């Protein structure tokens, strides 16, 4: 072996080692990125399924709490009847309320 070829041989070994390290690092990072992409895709699908489930539950709540359904159940199962007329409105004079309040406070105390 020539005296001048020794530094070149060391340089080539070092270069091959660095190239192998770079390639292995690239392959490792690429595999990790692929795995993270797969995990992200699965998580998005799970989130979509949960959102669909929530929408279905909201629709079910709206159906179960609808006025038409409740009045139908009340009339058929409980035998209730819907009043056709509005309830009577009672008007009271505020002076009379104050008089009754004073009378009660005088009789029973505060």
C-alpha positions in Angstrom: 0.0 0.0 0.0 1.2 3.4 -0.9 1.8 6.0 1.7 -0.5 8.5 0.0 -3.4 6.0 -0.3 -3.9 5.7 3.5 -5.6 9.1 4.0 -7.8 8.4 1.0 -8.8 5.0 2.4 -9.6 6.5 5.8 -11.7 9.2 4.1 -13.6 6.5 2.1 -14.4 4.5 5.2 -15.5 7.6 7.1 -17.6 8.6 4.0 -19.3 5.2 3.8 -20.0 5.2 7.5 -21.6 8.7 7.3 -23.6 7.7 4.3 -24.9 4.6 6.0 -25.8 6.6 9.1 -27.7 9.2 7.0 -29.6 6.4 5.1 -30.5 4.6 8.3 -31.7 7.8 9.9 -33.8 8.6 6.8 -35.3 5.1 6.9 -36.1 5.4 10.6 -37.7 8.8 10.3 -39.7 7.8 7.3 -41.0 4.7 9.1 -42.0 6.9 12.1 -43.7 9.4 9.8 -45.7 6.6 8.2 -46.7 5.2 11.5 -47.8 8.6 12.8 -49.8 9.2 9.6 -51.5 5.9 10.1 -52.3 6.7 13.7 -53.6 10.2 12.7 -55.9 8.6 10.0 -57.2 6.1 12.6 -57.8 8.8 15.1 -59.7 10.9 12.6 -61.9 8.0 11.7 -62.6 7.4 15.4 -63.4 11.1 15.9 -65.7 11.0 12.9 -67.5 8.0 14.4 -67.9 9.7 17.7 -69.3 12.9 16.0 -71.8 10.8 14.1 -72.8 9.1 17.3 -73.3 12.5 18.9 -75.4 13.7 16.0 -77.6 10.6 16.2 -78.1 11.1 19.9 -79.0 14.7 19.5 -81.6 13.7 16.8 -82.9 11.0 19.2 -83.3 13.6 22.0 -85.1 15.9 19.7 -87.5 13.2 18.6 -88.1 12.0 22.2 -88.7 15.5 23.5 -90.9 16.7 20.6 -94.2 18.3 21.6 -96.2 16.1 19.2 -94.8 12.9 20.7 -95.3 14.0 24.3 -98.9 15.1 23.7 -99.7 11.9 21.8 -98.3 9.8 24.7 -100.1 11.9 27.3 -103.4 11.5 25.6 -103.1 7.8 24.7 -101.2 6.3 27.6 -102.1 8.6 30.5 -105.6 9.5 29.3 -105.0 13.2 29.5 -106.9 15.6 27.4 -105.7 18.9 26.0 -107.6 21.9 27.2 -109.0 23.8 24.3 -109.3 27.2 26.0 -106.6 29.2 27.6 -106.3 29.4 31.4 -108.1 32.3 33.1 -106.0 35.3 33.9 -106.4 36.7 37.4 -105.8 40.4 38.0 -105.1 41.6 41.5 -104.7 45.1 42.7 -101.3 45.7 44.3 -102.9 47.8 47.0 -104.9 44.9 48.2 -101.8 42.7 48.3 -100.1 45.4 50.5 -103.1 45.5 52.8 -103.1 41.7 53.3 -99.4 41.7 53.8 -99.7 44.4 56.5 -102.5 42.6 58.2 -100.6 39.3 58.3 -97.5 41.0 59.6 -99.5 42.7 62.3 -101.2 39.5 63.3 -98.2 37.1 63.2 -95.2 39.4 63.3 -92.3 39.4 61.0 
